[in-house]
Amino acid sequence: GRAIKVLEAATAHSRNDKIRANLAILYWRAEQYDAALRWASEAVAIQPLVPHNQRALGLAALALGKFEIAGRAFEEALRLQPHHRDNHINMAVYYRQIQRPEKAEPHLRRAEALAH
């Protein structure tokens, strides 16, 4: 919609990773996963040490079945921000997607603990 057009216009003259990561999330929510992956990849290329960028990349990659990219992105987000609940939820979802429920469980428990 309109928010996407405004944000895309803002990227024309800026190397702002936050705009790109937010575009990635907007496209992901709209189930336009290729566009989400493109914007998230740009955000990570600009600023790889921002957990939000890595989460956006992981979500887009996971939605496209690009499990290796998703796993690396989620692991990096978790490394950068080990006490962020979303990072543990994302790791749990990732491990379930790749049929590793035993690795998902500790992350689900940690996410639950962080919620309280």
N, C-alpha and C positions, 0 to 999 in steps of 0.2 A: 503494500500500500504506500501511502504517502510518506510514512516514516522511513521506509526503505529508500525511496527516491531522494529524500533530503539527505540521508546519511551517505548514500552513494555519491551524491554531488559533492559532499564535504570531503570525500577521499581524493577528488581530482587534484587537489593542490596540497595534500597533506600526507604525511607518513604516520598518521596517528593509529596506533595499534588498537586502542579502545574502540574507536569507531568501527574498525574492521571486525573485531571480536563481537561487538554488538550486532553488526549486520549478519554475521554468521549465525548468531542465536536467533535473530528474527527469521532468517531463511530456514533454519532448522525447525522452528515452530510452525512454519508454513509448509513443512515437509518438502522443501526444495533443497535436498541434501547436497547436490553437486555445487550449487551456489554457496551453501553453508561451508562446505569443505574448502572452496577457493578462498573465501574471505577469512576463514579461520587460519588457513595456511599462511596467508599474507600477514595476519596479526602475529603469528608465531615467528615468522621470518623477521619481522621488525623487532619484536620483544619476546624472546623465548622464555624469559624468566618470570613472566606474569602468569600466575596460575589460571586466571580467567581465560586467557588465550589458549592455554593447553586444554582446559575443560571444553571449550568451544570446538577445538580440533577433534578431541576425542569423541564428542557427541556426534559430530558430522560424520566422522570416519566409521563409527560404530553403526550408524544408520545405513551406511552404504556397504556394510559388511567388510570393511577394510580393517580387520581385527588387529593386525600388527601395528598399524598407525594408531588406532584407538588405544591399544594397550600401552604403547610408549607415551602417548599424550597423557593418559590418565595417571600413569606411574610418575611422570614428571610433575604433574599438578600435585599429586600426593606428596612427593618429595619436597616440593616447594612450600606446601601448606599442609602439614601432616594432621593438623587438628581441625581441618575444615570438613564438616559433615558431608557436603556434596562430593568431595573427593572419594570418601569411603563408599558412598552410594554408587558412584560411577564405577568404581573398581568392582563392586559386587555385581552390578549389572553386566559389566564386561566379562567377568569370570563365568557368570551363568550363560551368557551368549556363547562362550567357547566351551561349554560343557565341563566346567571345572567348579561345581558347586561347593566342594570342600574348601576351595580358596575364597569363595564368595562369603561364606559364613562369618569369618572373623571381621570382615569389613562391615557386614550388616550389624554385628554386635557393637562394633566401634561407632558406627553412625548412630545407633540407638543411644549409646552412652553419651555421645556428644550432643544429643537432642535435649538432654536433661540438665 
